[in-house]
Amino acid sequence: MNVLLVCDILGEENNGTTHAAMNLIRYLRSCGDNVRILCGDQDKKGVDNYYVVPELNCGPLINFLFKKNNVTLARPNAKIIAQALEGVDIVHVMMPFPTGVKAAKMARERGIPVTAGFHCQAENFTSHIFNTMNSKFINRLVYKNFYKNLYRYVNAIHYPTQFIRDIFEKTIKRKTNGYVISNGVNESYIKKDVPRVAPYDEKYNVLFIGRLAKEKSHGLLLQAVAKSKYRDQIRLVFAGQGPREREILETVKRLGIEKPIIKFFSREDLINTINQCDLYVHPSVAEIEAIACLEAIKCGLVPVISDSKRSATNAFALTEKNLFKHDSPQDLADKIDYWIEHPEEKAKVSEQYLNYAEKFAQSNCMRQMRDMLLTYSSEEHRTPKTIFYYKDELNDDFANNGIVAKKTPENYRYIHRCPVYKSAQFLLYNVIARPLVRLMNKAVYKQKIVNHLTVNKKEIKGAFIYANHTLSMGDAYTPNILFKQRNNIITGPEATSVVGIKTIVGMLGAMPLPSTVRGTPRFLEAVKQKIEKGETVTIYPEAHIWPYYTKIRPFRDASFGYPVTMGSPVICVTNTFVPYKRKYRLITHVDGPFYPDNNLDRKAAKEKLRDQVYETMLRRSMEIEQYEKIRYVKID
């Protein structure tokens, strides 16, 4: 497998993202894969398989922030990126920054699959931008920008934790094709007997591993030590470097506690240091995974972790004594004091954590990462087309409209008797909507309607229309122009959830399904009245929209209970996309009518109608090879 790893930030292994990138590179190469690295690390110029772009100049302020954090950002260069892409099977982007975004775009244009890691929490970015880390609005904008620029275009996303996946998908209001895989802990992190040497042989050593950055909340730990009953017996060890070192030292002086050891350790030195410490504290307010905490756990340290809702690390807490209230230095002090006073219990919990940490073995995690890359490097994923990945044909939805569905009120008014409302409804539906529908479907989709009905259209009254669900707007328009009588569409609650247009949507025929059992009789009575008036009622048995899907998804027979109960005819509508002048045109096939079989019981009659409609849709969809605008790929 030929892999291109795009690292906007690379250099010294002093941060989690660089560690994750280098671990993946080393593992893939150990498996015999050819790995290229696209980065802005000028020290790698001339090194085999490194494609080095210039450093990004973001202006004095941003450059200063990068320098304080000992990182540099890569500036995209199309010529160098094109060279790096030549002959690769898959591209993996580590960060949603300029070079990663550009490389992903160029790869997609060439039909090369792209996956991306999610290693940057919004707070990691906003903590350095005018101290906006605690602004929910700004953090949401950051995530939405990440999605807009990169993640919506990739084949799959690697999330280190379910925590960050949930936050991201909740923010963008979409499901993603994600793989939750820990970055893993190197097997060299083990518990071992290390003689305590100065300065670790004198006091009770409390360790923190990580960058000295605002979101790590070092000040909280300093305050807790100052409040501890054992403040004079505690020595803090901060294994890391970063822009907050000076502030930490000033706080130490103000609180009158012992100056901590602040140092960046090599891996070997860090393992020895962990094994000379007594307790690990992780006070971060925001954290995607905190491999550092797992490294300490694997060496036998018992952790005390912040319960911050913006941190994934609290998932590592096995007992309440391993958690502290994030905004309470006193609670953290109490937890530190507890473990100092209960060494026997700490020894037992340490053994529990040693077993717990085994599932985060780096070799296992890297194997899962490689499996993900192998999956998407296969031929079916090599296309410049948009690819949608699905697991469940019955329940997966690709509407991506971002609408938050509200419950349909129990007293929702499906039938209106007000003369003013009915007059406005008539004008909107017949004078404005229908002519516009015909015009738009013709102009946008080049629609052609093919009539296969076995009776004259005028003879069809009070019918149920069943159609495949391939277009959000086109599907809603088409049934309105098939027959002269008014059409209604059974929808989900989201159709009438948008404030300002829900009345208009209702006038155009939307009938939202009831959200409660008590609302069902009103809904069923409305359907019955519309059928008795000779109107048509459209149902999408596939339920969820799959844009431009060229096949027919399986669907249940539940919705076919309506025509069986009411003895109504059924019309089958199949939308297909036929190649037309380098693109496509929408061909809509209209078949039927099909009638409920009165000689069968209700269940069998429903199944028969469902089978007739499904088989007709299948036949129409396979009459001609359709235009594939979007590729749908099923994944395990």
Stockholm file with secondary structure:
# STOCKHOLM 1.0

chainA/1-636         MNVLLVCDILGEENNGTTHAAMNLIRYLRSCGDNVRILCGDQDKKGVDNYYVVPELNCGPLINFLFKKNNVTLARPNAKIIAQALEGVDIVHVMMPFPTGVKAAKMARERGIPVTAGFHCQAENFTSHIFNTMNSKFINRLVYKNFYKNLYRYVNAIHYPTQFIRDIFEKTIKRKTNGYVISNGVNESYIKKDVPRVAPYDEKYNVLFIGRLAKEKSHGLLLQAVAKSKYRDQIRLVFAGQGPREREILETVKRLGIEKPIIKFFSREDLINTINQCDLYVHPSVAEIEAIACLEAIKCGLVPVISDSKRSATNAFALTEKNLFKHDSPQDLADKIDYWIEHPEEKAKVSEQYLNYAEKFAQSNCMRQMRDMLLTYSSEEHRTPKTIFYYKDELNDDFANNGIVAKKTPENYRYIHRCPVYKSAQFLLYNVIARPLVRLMNKAVYKQKIVNHLTVNKKEIKGAFIYANHTLSMGDAYTPNILFKQRNNIITGPEATSVVGIKTIVGMLGAMPLPSTVRGTPRFLEAVKQKIEKGETVTIYPEAHIWPYYTKIRPFRDASFGYPVTMGSPVICVTNTFVPYKRKYRLITHVDGPFYPDNNLDRKAAKEKLRDQVYETMLRRSMEIEQYEKIRYVKID
#=GR chainA/1-636 SS CEEEEEESSCSSSCSHHHHHHHHHHHHHHHTTCEEEEEECCGGGTTSTTEEECCBCCCCHHHHHHHHHTTCCCBCCCHHHHHHHHTTCSEEEESSSSHHHHHHHHHHHHTTCCEEEECCCCHHHHHTTSTTCTTCHHHHHHHHHHHHHHTGGGSSEEEESCHHHHHHHHHHHTSCCCEEECCCCBCTTCCCCCCCCCTTTTSSEEEEEESCCCGGGCHHHHHHHHHHSTTGGGEEEEEECCCTTHHHHHHHHHHHTCCCCEEECCCHHHHHHHHTTCSEEEECCSSBSCCHHHHHHHHTTCCEEEECCTTBSGGGGCCSGGGEECTTCHHHHHHHHHHHHHCHHHHHHHHHHHHHHGGGGBHHHHHHHHHHHHHHHTSGGGCCSSEEEEESCTTTCCCCCCCCCCCCCCTTCCCSCCCHHHHHHHHIIIIIIIHHHHHHHHHHHHCCEEEECCSSCGGGCCSCEEEECCCCTTHHHHGGGGTSSSCEEEEECGGGGCSTTTHHHHHHTTEEECCSSGGGHHHHHHHHHHHHHTTCEEEECTTCSCCTTCCSCCCCCSGGGHHHHHHTCCEEEEEEEEEEETTEEEEEEEEEEEECCCTTSCHHHHHHHHHHHHHHHHHHHHTSSCCCCSEEEEECC
#=GC SS_cons         CEEEEEESSCSSSCSHHHHHHHHHHHHHHHTTCEEEEEECCGGGTTSTTEEECCBCCCCHHHHHHHHHTTCCCBCCCHHHHHHHHTTCSEEEESSSSHHHHHHHHHHHHTTCCEEEECCCCHHHHHTTSTTCTTCHHHHHHHHHHHHHHTGGGSSEEEESCHHHHHHHHHHHTSCCCEEECCCCBCTTCCCCCCCCCTTTTSSEEEEEESCCCGGGCHHHHHHHHHHSTTGGGEEEEEECCCTTHHHHHHHHHHHTCCCCEEECCCHHHHHHHHTTCSEEEECCSSBSCCHHHHHHHHTTCCEEEECCTTBSGGGGCCSGGGEECTTCHHHHHHHHHHHHHCHHHHHHHHHHHHHHGGGGBHHHHHHHHHHHHHHHTSGGGCCSSEEEEESCTTTCCCCCCCCCCCCCCTTCCCSCCCHHHHHHHHIIIIIIIHHHHHHHHHHHHCCEEEECCSSCGGGCCSCEEEECCCCTTHHHHGGGGTSSSCEEEEECGGGGCSTTTHHHHHHTTEEECCSSGGGHHHHHHHHHHHHHTTCEEEECTTCSCCTTCCSCCCCCSGGGHHHHHHTCCEEEEEEEEEEETTEEEEEEEEEEEECCCTTSCHHHHHHHHHHHHHHHHHHHHTSSCCCCSEEEEECC
//
